Amino acid sequence: MNRRDLLAFSASALALSFSSAIAKAAVPVPFDWAMTPPTDDRQKFIDWMIANRGEDAKYLGQRFDRYQVMLRNKDLWDKRTESGFLLTPREEFVLKPNLSRVYESAFLDINFGVTISGPHLVGRMTSTINVQQGEKVLEIGTGSGYQSAFLSHLTDKVYTIEIIKPLAERTRGIYDALIAKGYSELKNINTKNADGYYGWADAGPFDKIIITAGIDHIPPDLLQQLKPGGIMVIPVGPPGAQHVLKVNKVQAADGSFNITRSDIYNGKIVPFVPFTKLEGDKIVGNHNG
Ligand SMILES: C[S@@+](CC[C@H](N)C(=O)[O-])C[C@H]1O[C@@H](n2cnc3c(N)ncnc32)[C@H](O)[C@@H]1O
């Protein structure tokens, strides 16, 4: 290598190490429960998020625009859930080829034959369970990890189960990388690769349960692991044609339980990926009766 080549090589090595240092830069301000991004002005939101979370202005602008549509559509029902949406970097949970569509309303492919739900649906289902700080929440169907990342801004006790092993491992890796970058709130999430039909008995009972795969009945173990007074949101119906139900478990004075159901979309059909079944270490069919 002559002197000129050597100089060029050193410069490109420096540039490379510089760009990877930027990629690994820490989130400037760690999450705390009082963290509330401004919502009255798009540019104020972007500036605040850059200063506090170190994120990319392009995606922040798109996130704010989607937030405003979600508000108009009544998919975010309270200030804490609004902040949860605004603080969750959806762009970290989609496949690279889908980055240009990350804040569209539609669901997107995440490989393994499954999808990340669209932001409106995630917002409405999260609003339905009305998570309070300190409550224990179980999600069935970790998928991309986006839904639980959103929940990690609402409570410090999030449990999520994914049935597809390589997907569960990929998402665990994404959480770990983001935690290393400074997204400390993602430490609130406990992950497990298993068949979520049976819930997570050791970690329960749960104040809230959110199910992101479609099934034709309410899994009895999940209902059993829901605390009295708890809320579940679950897509129920035949394959590809579910109704998203809010399920309340109410305990009567005599100790018996009463289950009430209401449709969060007033009868609209919302198709979900199937609630599949694990036999040994293989996914075989689904849990429909
Ligand atoms: C709509 S997708 C994922 C949405 C996800 N909440 C997100 O934020 O990306 C539903 C997920 O449920 C998973 N799933 C289906 N049946 C399951 C089961 N029995 N136990 C756990 N996960 C299951 C699928 O593999 C898929 O990843």
The ligand as a Gaussian input file, in Angstrom:
#p B3LYP/6-31G(d) Opt

LIG

0 1
 C      -50.734000     -10.084000      14.071000
 S      -49.295000     -10.964000      14.501000
 C      -48.321000     -10.010000      15.539000
 C      -48.720000      -8.702000      16.058000
 C      -47.798000      -8.260000      17.157000
 N      -48.531000      -8.023000      18.347000
 C      -46.924000      -7.099000      16.766000
 O      -46.901000      -6.083000      17.465000
 O      -46.214000      -7.223000      15.766000
 C      -49.870000     -12.245000      15.598000
 C      -48.777000     -13.074000      16.208000
 O      -49.383000     -14.087000      17.015000
 C      -48.550000     -15.209000      16.963000
 N      -49.293000     -16.392000      17.433000
 C      -50.236000     -17.106000      16.789000
 N      -50.668000     -18.124000      17.559000
 C      -49.987000     -18.033000      18.724000
 C      -49.981000     -18.820000      19.915000
 N      -50.733000     -19.910000      20.052000
 N      -49.166000     -18.436000      20.931000
 C      -48.364000     -17.343000      20.800000
 N      -48.304000     -16.597000      19.687000
 C      -49.117000     -16.928000      18.656000
 C      -48.145000     -15.267000      15.500000
 O      -47.033000     -16.110000      15.293000
 C      -47.885000     -13.806000      15.212000
 O      -46.546000     -13.462000      15.431000

